[in-house]
Amino acid sequence: MKRWTVFLSVLVLLICCCLPVCAAETEDAFPYICDTELLLTDSEWISLEELAEQISRQYQCAVYFVTVDDYTYYGDGSIYEVAKEIYLTYDLGWGTEKSGVLLLLSMAERDYTLIAYGYGNTAFTDYGKDYLSEQFLDDFADDDWAGGCRDYLTTCGSLLKQARAGNPLDITSRIRTWHLVLISLILGFAVALVICLFWQASAKKAVKRSAEAGHYLTQGGVQITQRDDCYSHTTQTRTKIEKSSGSSGGTTVDRQGFSGKSGKF
Amino acid sequence: MADQITNYQCPACTGPLHFASGTGKLECDYCGSTFEIAEIEALYAEKEAAAAEASARAEEEAARETEWETVSGSDWGADAENMRAYVCPSCGAELICEATTAATSCPYCGNPTVVPGQFAGALKPDFVIPFKLDKKAAVAALKNHYRKNPFLPRAFSAANHIEEIKGVYVPFWLFDATVDATATYHATNFTTHREGDYRVTTTMHYNVQRGGTAQFQKVPADASSKMPDEYMDSIEPYDFSELKPFSTAYLPGYLADKYDVSAKESGQRIDSRCKKTAGDLLREDVHGYATVNQSRLQAQVRHGKVHYALLPVWLLTTRWNGKTYLFAMNGQTRKFAGALPSSKGRFWALTGILTAVCSALIGFSGLAMALAKFIFA
C-alpha cells in the first residue's frame, strides 16, 4: 500500500514539476502550489495558486508551497537538503537571479522546511523566516492546510513588500530608537555607578593597615630552595555545545546560495 | 615633681635653636645663625656636665633649709602616673606633659624644648630620620589630597581650616627577620578540542611545592599607642638609607614621643606581614599553569635585631561638622594618608556625568544595538 502511495506521490510531483519545464520558458509556469498530498480542495488550490502567482509577479520573487508524503523519497540528506535539490533540479525561481521562497511540508513525520534563494535571501532574513513560520505553523498543527497556506502566502506578500520598500523585516526592524537610548542609559548608568563606587571605595581605603613587607626585603635576600612540580593525574570533561539562539540579524546563506530553516509542525 | 629639660640655645645670641629640615642644621630663630648638629652636641655635653654638678650642690643646700608647711590640694590621682612636669629653661614656666613626651614646645614662650631623660639608657633610640619636609609641604600635600578626591564636599575644602599641624618624631621599632617558608599548591593546565557537538576539556593536575627563605631588614612598626597604626602603615615606606645615629639635636622644633608599645607587642604584626610576603614570593615563583591554588603554607620566622628609631611624621587635623579629620604625611618622602568625607550630592553628580559619557560611548559604539539584537532575538 505504501509503495503505491509513494509511486502516486512521485508521479504527481513529476507531472507538476514537468509542466513548467515542458512549457515555454516562462518564469511563472511552475505551479506555485504543488500539493502532491492533495491536502487542498480544487477550489482552494485554484484560489491559492492565483494568490501565489499574483504575489510572485508583483514582487518578482516566486513563492512556492509544496507538500509531499515523505521527503526522503526525493533526495538524500535532511529536508532542507531535499528542498534545495527540488529547487535546483526544477530550476525554480524568478528571473535570472532565480529568486524565490519555498515551503516544503513532508507529511510522514510532519517535517517542514522553508528555503529562500536569490532576492528571497534579502526579503526573508533569518528573523523574517522565524516570523513567517510563526504565521503558518499553528494552522498546520491544526491540519488547516488551506488556512496555513494562505497565511504563508499573505505573509510572504507583506514581507516582500517591505523588502521592496528597502526595509526587509529583520531583527533590527523591531528595535526602535528609544530602545537603543534606554539600553545605552541603563548600561551607561551601571558602568558609571561601578566606576564611582570603586573610586569612592579606593579613596576610603587610602588609610589601611599594611599586610605585607615587600619593601623591606634585603637585596638578594630571597632564595627559592625547593622547586618540585609533580604531575598528578588527568581528567576529561565533555560539554555539549549549545547552539546560540541569539542572532545578529541578516540572513545566513550557505555555500549554494540558499538560506532556510526547518522544523516540525 | 619638676624635672630638668634642655632648650638648645644659640651660642651667639642665646635665642632658641630649632632643627631646619631644609638644611639639616640647627638654626637660630632670632639671629639666623646656623650650627652643625655635632657642634651643638659637643657644646651641650659640656654644659650638661656642669649643670649636673650645680644641681647636686643645690640639692644639698636645699636639704639644709627649713620648709614651708603646705596643705595639699586635690590630688592628680591615677592621672599622675601618665603625667610629667618640667621647667622651661627659657621662661621658667612649668610644663605638664604626657609621660611619653620627649620633645615639645613651651606654651608660654614658644621655645622648643627637649626632655633628654626620656631618651636615656635603654630608652635611647638607635636611629633617627630627620625631617626633610617642612610645614608648607604638609599643607600643600593636604590641598593636593583634597584635589584628588572628587567626592569631597565643596564646603569641606572651602570652609575647612587646618586646626593643627605638628611635626612629630614617632617612635618605631625596626625589625630584622628571616622567614623560612614552604608551600604546596594544586595547579592545572588544560586543553580543549571539539568532538562533534561536544567541547572536550582535558585537564592535567600537578602537585607543586615551593620552599625558600626571605630576609627582611628594618620592617617598621609604630611603637606609640597614640598613633593610629593604619595611618603609620599608609605613609610607609621610609628610605632607611638616610637613617642617622640618634641625637636630641634633631628634635628642637618638633614634637617627639618615646615608645609605649613594646617590641614584643609590635613583633606579632611584623611576623604576620613577613609571613604573608614570603607566601606571596613563593606563589610568584609558580608559573606556567592555568590555575594555581594554595593548599598549604608553612612559615617560620627567625627573629633578628630590633632597632628603636624616631621617624618624621607631619600630623594635620581639621574639623568639619563636629568631626575631627586626621591626616598624616611622611616627613621624609611626602607620602600622604587620610580619610576624607564624601558628599552624596557630588557622588550622584559625578555618576550622572559619567552616565552621560558612558551612554554616549555605548550608543555610538554599536554596543547598544548588539545588546538590543540579543534581547529581541
Boltz contact constraints between the chains, C-beta under 6 A:
constraints:
  - contact:
      token1: [A, 171]
      token2: [B, 373]
      max_distance: 6.0
  - contact:
      token1: [A, 171]
      token2: [B, 376]
      max_distance: 6.0
  - contact:
      token1: [A, 171]
      token2: [B, 377]
      max_distance: 6.0
  - contact:
      token1: [A, 174]
      token2: [B, 376]
      max_distance: 6.0
  - contact:
      token1: [A, 175]
      token2: [B, 372]
      max_distance: 6.0
  - contact:
      token1: [A, 179]
      token2: [B, 372]
      max_distance: 6.0
  - contact:
      token1: [A, 180]
      token2: [B, 368]
      max_distance: 6.0
  - contact:
      token1: [A, 183]
      token2: [B, 368]
      max_distance: 6.0
  - contact:
      token1: [A, 183]
      token2: [B, 371]
      max_distance: 6.0
  - contact:
      token1: [A, 183]
      token2: [B, 372]
      max_distance: 6.0
  - contact:
      token1: [A, 184]
      token2: [B, 359]
      max_distance: 6.0
  - contact:
      token1: [A, 184]
      token2: [B, 362]
      max_distance: 6.0
  - contact:
      token1: [A, 184]
      token2: [B, 363]
      max_distance: 6.0
  - contact:
      token1: [A, 184]
      token2: [B, 368]
      max_distance: 6.0
  - contact:
      token1: [A, 185]
      token2: [B, 359]
      max_distance: 6.0
  - contact:
      token1: [A, 187]
      token2: [B, 362]
      max_distance: 6.0
  - contact:
      token1: [A, 188]
      token2: [B, 355]
      max_distance: 6.0
  - contact:
      token1: [A, 188]
      token2: [B, 358]
      max_distance: 6.0
  - contact:
      token1: [A, 188]
      token2: [B, 359]
      max_distance: 6.0
  - contact:
      token1: [A, 188]
      token2: [B, 362]
      max_distance: 6.0
  - contact:
      token1: [A, 189]
      token2: [B, 355]
      max_distance: 6.0
  - contact:
      token1: [A, 191]
      token2: [B, 358]
      max_distance: 6.0
  - contact:
      token1: [A, 192]
      token2: [B, 351]
      max_distance: 6.0
  - contact:
      token1: [A, 192]
      token2: [B, 354]
      max_distance: 6.0
  - contact:
      token1: [A, 192]
      token2: [B, 355]
      max_distance: 6.0
  - contact:
      token1: [A, 192]
      token2: [B, 358]
      max_distance: 6.0
  - contact:
      token1: [A, 193]
      token2: [B, 351]
      max_distance: 6.0
  - contact:
      token1: [A, 195]
      token2: [B, 354]
      max_distance: 6.0
  - contact:
      token1: [A, 196]
      token2: [B, 350]
      max_distance: 6.0
  - contact:
      token1: [A, 196]
      token2: [B, 351]
      max_distance: 6.0
  - contact:
      token1: [A, 200]
      token2: [B, 151]
      max_distance: 6.0
  - contact:
      token1: [A, 200]
      token2: [B, 342]
      max_distance: 6.0
  - contact:
      token1: [A, 203]
      token2: [B, 149]
      max_distance: 6.0
  - contact:
      token1: [A, 206]
      token2: [B, 337]
      max_distance: 6.0
  - contact:
      token1: [A, 207]
      token2: [B, 230]
      max_distance: 6.0
  - contact:
      token1: [A, 207]
      token2: [B, 231]
      max_distance: 6.0
  - contact:
      token1: [A, 207]
      token2: [B, 234]
      max_distance: 6.0
  - contact:
      token1: [A, 207]
      token2: [B, 337]
      max_distance: 6.0
  - contact:
      token1: [A, 207]
      token2: [B, 339]
      max_distance: 6.0
  - contact:
      token1: [A, 208]
      token2: [B, 230]
      max_distance: 6.0
  - contact:
      token1: [A, 209]
      token2: [B, 229]
      max_distance: 6.0
  - contact:
      token1: [A, 209]
      token2: [B, 230]
      max_distance: 6.0
  - contact:
      token1: [A, 209]
      token2: [B, 233]
      max_distance: 6.0
  - contact:
      token1: [A, 210]
      token2: [B, 233]
      max_distance: 6.0
  - contact:
      token1: [A, 211]
      token2: [B, 276]
      max_distance: 6.0
  - contact:
      token1: [A, 212]
      token2: [B, 273]
      max_distance: 6.0
  - contact:
      token1: [A, 212]
      token2: [B, 276]
      max_distance: 6.0
  - contact:
      token1: [A, 212]
      token2: [B, 277]
      max_distance: 6.0
  - contact:
      token1: [A, 213]
      token2: [B, 216]
      max_distance: 6.0
  - contact:
      token1: [A, 213]
      token2: [B, 219]
      max_distance: 6.0
  - contact:
      token1: [A, 213]
      token2: [B, 273]
      max_distance: 6.0
  - contact:
      token1: [A, 213]
      token2: [B, 274]
      max_distance: 6.0
  - contact:
      token1: [A, 213]
      token2: [B, 277]
      max_distance: 6.0
  - contact:
      token1: [A, 214]
      token2: [B, 277]
      max_distance: 6.0
  - contact:
      token1: [A, 215]
      token2: [B, 237]
      max_distance: 6.0
  - contact:
      token1: [A, 216]
      token2: [B, 216]
      max_distance: 6.0
  - contact:
      token1: [A, 216]
      token2: [B, 217]
      max_distance: 6.0
  - contact:
      token1: [A, 216]
      token2: [B, 219]
      max_distance: 6.0
  - contact:
      token1: [A, 218]
      token2: [B, 215]
      max_distance: 6.0
  - contact:
      token1: [A, 218]
      token2: [B, 217]
      max_distance: 6.0
  - contact:
      token1: [A, 221]
      token2: [B, 215]
      max_distance: 6.0
  - contact:
      token1: [A, 222]
      token2: [B, 214]
      max_distance: 6.0
  - contact:
      token1: [A, 222]
      token2: [B, 281]
      max_distance: 6.0
  - contact:
      token1: [A, 223]
      token2: [B, 212]
      max_distance: 6.0
  - contact:
      token1: [A, 223]
      token2: [B, 213]
      max_distance: 6.0
  - contact:
      token1: [A, 224]
      token2: [B, 212]
      max_distance: 6.0
  - contact:
      token1: [A, 224]
      token2: [B, 285]
      max_distance: 6.0
  - contact:
      token1: [A, 225]
      token2: [B, 211]
      max_distance: 6.0
  - contact:
      token1: [A, 225]
      token2: [B, 212]
      max_distance: 6.0
  - contact:
      token1: [A, 226]
      token2: [B, 211]
      max_distance: 6.0
  - contact:
      token1: [A, 228]
      token2: [B, 209]
      max_distance: 6.0
  - contact:
      token1: [A, 229]
      token2: [B, 206]
      max_distance: 6.0
  - contact:
      token1: [A, 229]
      token2: [B, 208]
      max_distance: 6.0
  - contact:
      token1: [A, 230]
      token2: [B, 207]
      max_distance: 6.0
  - contact:
      token1: [A, 231]
      token2: [B, 206]
      max_distance: 6.0
  - contact:
      token1: [A, 232]
      token2: [B, 205]
      max_distance: 6.0
  - contact:
      token1: [A, 232]
      token2: [B, 206]
      max_distance: 6.0
  - contact:
      token1: [A, 232]
      token2: [B, 207]
      max_distance: 6.0
  - contact:
      token1: [A, 233]
      token2: [B, 205]
      max_distance: 6.0
  - contact:
      token1: [A, 234]
      token2: [B, 204]
      max_distance: 6.0
  - contact:
      token1: [A, 235]
      token2: [B, 203]
      max_distance: 6.0
  - contact:
      token1: [A, 236]
      token2: [B, 202]
      max_distance: 6.0
  - contact:
      token1: [A, 237]
      token2: [B, 201]
      max_distance: 6.0
  - contact:
      token1: [A, 238]
      token2: [B, 198]
      max_distance: 6.0
  - contact:
      token1: [A, 238]
      token2: [B, 200]
      max_distance: 6.0
  - contact:
      token1: [A, 239]
      token2: [B, 199]
      max_distance: 6.0
  - contact:
      token1: [A, 240]
      token2: [B, 197]
      max_distance: 6.0
  - contact:
      token1: [A, 240]
      token2: [B, 198]
      max_distance: 6.0
  - contact:
      token1: [A, 241]
      token2: [B, 197]
      max_distance: 6.0
  - contact:
      token1: [A, 241]
      token2: [B, 199]
      max_distance: 6.0
  - contact:
      token1: [A, 246]
      token2: [B, 374]
      max_distance: 6.0
  - contact:
      token1: [A, 246]
      token2: [B, 377]
      max_distance: 6.0
  - contact:
      token1: [A, 247]
      token2: [B, 377]
      max_distance: 6.0
  - contact:
      token1: [A, 248]
      token2: [B, 373]
      max_distance: 6.0
  - contact:
      token1: [A, 249]
      token2: [B, 373]
      max_distance: 6.0
